[in-house]
Structures are given as C-alpha cells and as structure tokens.
Amino acid sequence: MITSKIERLDDEGRGIAYNEGKVVFIPDTLPKEEVEYEITLDKKNFSEGKLINILQENKNRVLPKCPLYNICGGCSLMHSNIGFQEDYKANKI
C-alpha cells in the first residue's frame, strides 16, 4: 500500500498523485486528500491506482446519493459537493 497526497484532478475527475516521480491517477479522490492506494496498472509514464483508504478528507467530500455510484462509473465527481463540482467544471472550460 502507498500513501500520497492528491495534488489536483485530471480531465476525467481522477485524483493525481505522484509516486517516485511518476504520475498516478486515482479515481474517487479529491485534491488535498491524503490517501492510501495500490497500483492497479503500471506503465512507463504513468500509473493507475485503486483507493484503499482516505487518511485526510477534503472538506468538499460528500456521500454519493446514487447507490450505483461505485458500480456504474458514469458520474466521476458525485463524491464531492455541488459547489466543488461547479468550480471544477467551470475551470475546465
């Protein structure tokens, strides 16, 4: 298990952390969160991780209202409040 701080989100809403200088994309995370994760895919220039535990939560984290959130994958930011989602989407434009 690896511990890292989430720096920001990518265009798909995945958290970006760094492990040994390599970018790691971790779904279901938010900026400024400290998380434990495991690597699920390791490529030359990046890795993908699976969230195991949140050690320090972002204040904008909420419980997703949809019971299929973790299964479906259609909503990438439902674990954050609406204000955070609006800011994220406005900054993407």
BARO-471266 format. One line per field, with one value per residue: residue in three letters; residue number from 1; chain; x, z, y of N, C-alpha, C, O in turn. Coordinates in Angstrom, 1 decimal. Atoms other than C-alpha are relative to their C-alpha. Layout:
% BARO-471266
rest: [ALA; ...];
nr: [NUM; ...];
kette: [A; ...];
n_X: [X; ...];
n_Z: [Z; ...];
n_Y: [Y; ...];
ca_X: [X; ...];
ca_Z: [Z; ...];
ca_Y: [Y; ...];
c_X: [X; ...];
c_Z: [Z; ...];
c_Y: [Y; ...];
o_X: [X; ...];
o_Z: [Z; ...];
o_Y: [Y; ...];
//
This chain:
% BARO-471266
rest: [MET; ILE; THR; SER; LYS; ILE; GLU; ARG; LEU; ASP; ASP; GLU; GLY; ARG; GLY; ILE; ALA; TYR; ASN; GLU; GLY; LYS; VAL; VAL; PHE; ILE; PRO; ASP; THR; LEU; PRO; LYS; GLU; GLU; VAL; GLU; TYR; GLU; ILE; THR; LEU; ASP; LYS; LYS; ASN; PHE; SER; GLU; GLY; LYS; LEU; ILE; ASN; ILE; LEU; GLN; GLU; ASN; LYS; ASN; ARG; VAL; LEU; PRO; LYS; CYS; PRO; LEU; TYR; ASN; ILE; CYS; GLY; GLY; CYS; SER; LEU; MET; HIS; SER; ASN; ILE; GLY; PHE; GLN; GLU; ASP; TYR; LYS; ALA; ASN; LYS; ILE];
nr: [1; 2; 3; 4; 5; 6; 7; 8; 9; 10; 11; 12; 13; 14; 15; 16; 17; 18; 19; 20; 21; 22; 23; 24; 25; 26; 27; 28; 29; 30; 31; 32; 33; 34; 35; 36; 37; 38; 39; 40; 41; 42; 43; 44; 45; 46; 47; 48; 49; 50; 51; 52; 53; 54; 55; 56; 57; 58; 59; 60; 61; 62; 63; 64; 65; 66; 67; 68; 69; 70; 71; 72; 73; 74; 75; 76; 77; 78; 79; 80; 81; 82; 83; 84; 85; 86; 87; 88; 89; 90; 91; 92; 93];
kette: [A; A; A; A; A; A; A; A; A; A; A; A; A; A; A; A; A; A; A; A; A; A; A; A; A; A; A; A; A; A; A; A; A; A; A; A; A; A; A; A; A; A; A; A; A; A; A; A; A; A; A; A; A; A; A; A; A; A; A; A; A; A; A; A; A; A; A; A; A; A; A; A; A; A; A; A; A; A; A; A; A; A; A; A; A; A; A; A; A; A; A; A; A];
n_X: [0.8; -0.7; 0.7; -0.4; 0.9; 0.6; -0.4; 1.0; 0.8; -0.2; 1.2; 1.1; 0.4; -0.8; -1.1; -1.4; -1.0; -1.3; -0.7; -1.3; -0.1; 0.9; 1.4; 0.9; 1.4; 0.8; 1.4; 0.7; -0.8; 0.1; -1.2; -0.4; 0.3; -1.1; 0.7; -0.7; 0.5; -0.9; -0.2; 0.7; -0.5; -1.3; -0.5; -1.3; 0.1; 1.0; 0.6; 1.4; 0.1; 1.3; 0.1; 0.2; 0.4; -0.2; -0.6; 0.4; 1.1; 0.3; 1.2; 1.1; 0.4; 1.3; 0.4; 0.8; 1.5; 0.4; -0.5; -0.8; -1.1; -1.3; 0.1; 0.3; -1.1; 0.5; -0.2; -1.4; -0.2; 1.2; -0.6; -0.3; 1.2; 0.4; -0.9; -1.2; 0.2; 0.2; -1.3; -0.8; 0.5; -0.3; -1.5; -0.4; 0.4];
n_Z: [0.0; 0.2; -0.5; 0.8; -0.1; 1.3; 0.4; 0.8; 0.8; 1.5; 0.8; -0.2; -1.4; -0.9; -0.8; 0.5; -1.1; 0.5; -0.7; 0.5; 1.2; 1.1; -0.2; -0.3; 0.1; -1.0; 0.0; -1.3; -0.9; 0.2; -0.3; -1.4; -0.8; -0.1; 0.2; 0.1; 1.2; 0.6; 1.5; 0.8; 1.4; -0.1; 1.4; 0.1; -0.3; -1.0; -0.6; -0.5; -1.3; -0.6; -1.3; -1.1; -1.2; -0.1; -1.3; -0.3; 1.0; 0.5; -0.6; 1.0; 0.2; -0.5; 0.3; 1.2; -0.2; 0.9; -0.5; 1.0; 0.3; 0.0; 1.0; 1.3; 0.6; 0.8; -0.6; -0.6; -1.1; -0.9; -1.4; -0.5; -0.1; 1.3; 0.2; 0.5; 1.4; 0.9; 0.1; 0.9; 1.4; 0.6; 0.3; 1.2; 1.2];
n_Y: [-1.2; -1.2; -1.2; -1.2; -1.1; -0.3; -1.3; -0.6; 0.9; 0.0; -0.4; 1.0; -0.1; 0.9; -0.7; 0.2; 0.1; 0.3; 1.0; 0.1; -0.8; 0.4; -0.3; 1.1; -0.4; 0.7; -0.4; -0.2; -0.9; -1.4; -0.7; -0.2; 1.2; 1.0; 1.3; 1.3; 0.6; 1.0; -0.2; 1.0; 0.0; -0.7; -0.3; -0.7; -1.5; -0.3; 1.2; -0.2; 0.6; 0.3; -0.6; 1.0; -0.7; -1.5; -0.4; -1.4; -0.4; -1.3; -0.5; 0.0; 1.4; 0.4; 1.4; 0.0; 0.3; 1.1; 1.3; 0.7; -0.8; 0.8; 1.1; -0.5; -0.8; -1.1; -1.3; 0.0; -1.0; 0.0; 0.0; -1.4; -0.8; -0.6; -1.2; 0.4; 0.5; -1.2; -0.6; 0.9; -0.1; -1.4; -0.1; 0.9; -0.7];
ca_X: [0.0; 1.2; 0.4; 0.3; -1.4; -3.8; -2.5; -5.3; -7.9; -7.4; -9.9; -11.8; -12.1; -9.5; -7.1; -3.5; -0.8; 2.9; 4.8; 8.6; 8.3; 5.6; 2.0; -0.6; -4.3; -6.6; -10.4; -12.8; -10.3; -10.2; -7.4; -5.6; -6.7; -4.1; -4.9; -3.7; -3.9; -2.5; -1.2; -3.5; -1.8; 1.9; 3.0; 6.3; 5.0; 2.1; 0.3; -3.3; -4.3; -7.2; -8.3; -8.0; -8.3; -8.7; -6.4; -7.3; -10.6; -11.2; -13.9; -15.9; -16.3; -19.9; -21.5; -22.8; -26.6; -26.7; -26.5; -24.8; -22.1; -19.2; -20.5; -21.7; -18.8; -21.0; -20.5; -16.9; -17.5; -20.6; -18.3; -17.9; -20.4; -22.2; -20.1; -16.9; -18.3; -19.4; -15.9; -14.2; -16.4; -16.0; -12.2; -12.2; -13.8];
ca_Z: [0.0; -0.9; 0.8; -1.2; -1.2; -4.1; -5.9; -8.4; -10.7; -14.3; -17.1; -16.2; -12.5; -11.2; -8.5; -9.5; -7.0; -7.5; -6.6; -7.1; -9.6; -11.7; -12.1; -10.5; -11.4; -8.5; -9.0; -6.2; -4.7; -4.3; -4.1; -0.7; 0.4; 1.8; 0.7; 0.8; -2.5; -4.5; -8.1; -10.5; -13.8; -14.1; -17.5; -18.5; -18.0; -15.5; -13.2; -12.1; -8.6; -6.6; -3.5; -0.3; 2.5; 3.0; 5.8; 5.5; 3.7; 1.6; 3.2; 0.0; 0.2; 0.5; 0.4; -3.1; -3.4; -6.1; -4.9; -8.1; -8.0; -7.3; -9.9; -12.8; -13.4; -15.1; -12.6; -11.7; -9.1; -7.2; -4.1; -3.9; -3.1; -5.9; -5.3; -5.9; -9.0; -10.5; -9.8; -11.4; -14.5; -14.9; -14.7; -17.4; -19.9];
ca_Y: [0.0; 3.5; 6.8; 10.0; 13.4; 14.2; 17.3; 18.0; 16.4; 15.3; 16.0; 12.8; 13.8; 11.3; 12.5; 13.0; 11.9; 11.3; 8.2; 8.1; 10.9; 9.2; 10.4; 8.2; 8.6; 7.6; 7.7; 8.8; 11.2; 14.9; 17.5; 17.9; 14.4; 12.1; 8.6; 5.0; 3.2; 0.3; 0.4; -1.4; -0.5; 0.5; 2.0; 3.7; 7.3; 6.9; 4.5; 4.0; 3.2; 1.9; 3.9; 1.8; 4.4; 8.2; 9.4; 13.1; 14.1; 17.1; 19.3; 19.1; 15.3; 14.0; 10.6; 9.9; 9.9; 7.2; 3.6; 2.6; 5.2; 2.8; 0.3; 2.3; 4.8; 7.4; 10.1; 10.9; 13.7; 12.6; 12.2; 16.0; 18.7; 20.6; 23.8; 21.9; 20.2; 23.6; 25.1; 22.1; 22.2; 26.0; 25.7; 23.0; 25.4];
c_X: [0.9; -0.8; 0.5; -1.1; -0.5; 0.3; -1.1; -0.8; 0.4; -1.3; -1.1; -0.5; 0.7; 1.1; 1.4; 0.9; 1.4; 0.7; 1.4; 0.1; -1.0; -1.4; -0.8; -1.4; -0.8; -1.5; -0.6; 0.8; -0.2; 1.3; 0.1; -0.3; 1.3; -0.6; 1.0; -0.6; 1.0; 0.0; -0.7; 0.5; 1.3; 0.6; 1.3; -0.2; -1.0; -0.5; -1.5; -0.1; -1.4; 0.0; -0.2; -0.5; 0.2; 0.5; -0.4; -1.0; 0.0; -1.3; -1.2; -0.5; -1.4; -0.2; -0.9; -1.4; -0.4; 0.6; 0.9; 1.3; 1.3; 0.0; -0.1; 1.2; -0.4; 0.2; 1.3; 0.2; -1.1; 0.5; 0.4; -1.3; -0.2; 0.9; 1.4; -0.1; -0.2; 1.4; 0.9; -0.4; 0.3; 1.4; 0.4; -0.3; 1.1];
c_Z: [0.0; 0.6; -0.8; 0.3; -1.5; -0.3; -0.7; -0.7; -1.4; -0.7; 0.2; 1.5; 0.9; 0.7; -0.6; 1.3; -0.7; 0.9; -0.7; -1.3; -1.2; 0.4; 0.3; 0.0; 0.9; 0.0; 1.4; 1.0; -0.3; 0.4; 1.5; 0.9; 0.1; 0.0; 0.0; -1.3; -0.5; -1.5; -0.7; -1.4; 0.1; -1.5; 0.2; 0.6; 1.1; 0.6; 0.3; 1.3; 0.4; 1.5; 1.0; 1.2; -0.1; 1.4; 0.4; -1.2; -0.4; 0.6; -0.9; -0.3; 0.6; -0.4; -1.3; 0.2; -0.8; 0.6; -1.0; -0.4; -0.2; -1.1; -1.4; -0.7; -0.8; 0.6; 0.8; 1.2; 1.0; 1.5; 0.5; -0.1; -1.3; -0.2; -0.6; -1.4; -1.0; -0.2; -1.0; -1.4; -0.6; -0.3; -1.2; -1.3; -0.5];
c_Y: [1.2; 1.2; 1.2; 1.1; 0.3; 1.5; 0.8; -1.1; 0.1; 0.4; -1.0; 0.0; -1.0; 0.9; -0.3; 0.1; -0.3; -1.1; -0.3; 0.8; -0.3; 0.4; -1.2; 0.6; -0.9; 0.5; 0.1; 0.7; 1.4; 0.7; 0.2; -1.2; -0.8; -1.4; -1.2; -0.6; -1.1; 0.2; -1.2; -0.2; 0.8; 0.0; 0.7; 1.4; 0.3; -1.3; 0.3; -0.7; -0.2; 0.6; -1.1; 0.7; 1.5; 0.3; 1.4; 0.4; 1.4; 0.5; 0.0; -1.4; -0.2; -1.4; 0.1; -0.4; -1.3; -1.3; -0.7; 0.7; -0.7; -1.1; 0.5; 0.7; 1.2; 1.3; 0.0; 0.9; -0.1; -0.1; 1.3; 0.8; 0.8; 1.3; -0.4; -0.5; 1.2; 0.7; -0.8; 0.1; 1.3; 0.1; -0.8; 0.7; 0.9];
o_X: [1.9; -2.0; 1.7; -2.2; 0.3; -0.1; -1.4; -0.5; 0.8; -2.3; -2.3; -1.3; 0.4; 1.6; 1.6; 0.9; 1.4; 0.7; 1.4; 0.8; -1.0; -1.8; -0.6; -1.7; -0.8; -1.7; 0.0; 0.6; -0.6; 2.1; -0.8; -0.1; 2.0; -1.5; 2.2; -1.8; 2.1; -1.0; -0.5; 0.3; 1.3; 1.0; 1.7; 0.7; -1.1; -0.2; -1.9; 0.5; -2.4; 0.9; -1.2; -1.5; 1.2; -0.2; -0.6; -0.6; 0.4; -2.3; -2.3; -1.4; -1.7; 0.5; -1.9; -1.7; -1.4; 1.8; 1.6; 2.0; 2.1; 1.0; 0.6; 1.6; 0.4; 0.3; 1.5; 1.2; -1.2; -0.3; 1.0; -2.3; 0.7; 1.2; 1.9; 0.7; 0.4; 1.6; 1.6; 0.5; 0.6; 1.7; 1.5; 0.3; 0.9];
o_Z: [0.7; 0.4; -0.9; 0.7; -2.4; 0.5; -0.4; -0.5; -1.9; 0.0; -0.2; 1.9; 2.1; 0.2; -1.1; 2.0; -1.9; 2.1; -1.8; -2.3; -2.2; 1.5; -0.4; 0.7; 0.8; 0.4; 2.3; 2.2; -1.4; 1.2; 2.2; 2.1; -0.9; 0.8; -0.3; -1.4; 0.1; -2.1; -0.3; -2.1; 0.5; -2.0; 1.3; 1.4; 1.6; 0.1; 0.4; 1.5; -0.1; 2.2; 0.9; 1.8; -0.8; 2.3; 1.6; -2.3; 0.4; 0.7; -0.5; -1.2; 1.7; -1.2; -1.3; 0.9; -0.4; 0.8; -0.6; -1.3; -1.1; -1.4; -2.3; -1.8; -1.5; -0.2; 1.7; 1.9; 1.8; 2.4; 1.6; -0.8; -2.1; -1.4; -1.5; -2.3; -2.1; -1.4; -1.8; -2.3; -1.8; -1.3; -1.7; -2.3; -1.5];
o_Y: [1.3; 1.2; 1.4; 0.8; 0.3; 2.4; 2.0; -2.3; 1.1; 0.7; -0.7; -0.8; -1.1; 1.9; -1.4; 1.0; -0.6; -1.0; -0.7; 0.3; 0.4; 0.3; -2.2; 1.5; -2.1; 1.6; -0.4; 0.5; 1.8; 0.1; 0.4; -1.1; -0.9; -1.7; -1.0; -0.7; -1.2; 0.7; -2.4; -1.2; 2.0; -1.0; 1.1; 1.8; 1.4; -2.4; 1.5; -1.8; 0.4; 0.2; -1.9; 0.3; 1.9; 0.1; 1.6; 0.5; 2.3; -0.3; 0.1; -1.6; 0.2; -2.0; 0.8; -1.4; -1.9; -1.4; -1.7; 0.4; -0.5; -1.7; 0.0; 0.4; 1.8; 2.3; -0.8; 0.8; 0.9; 0.1; 1.4; 0.4; 0.9; 1.5; 0.3; -0.2; 1.1; 1.1; -0.3; 0.2; 1.4; 0.8; -0.6; 0.4; 1.6];
//
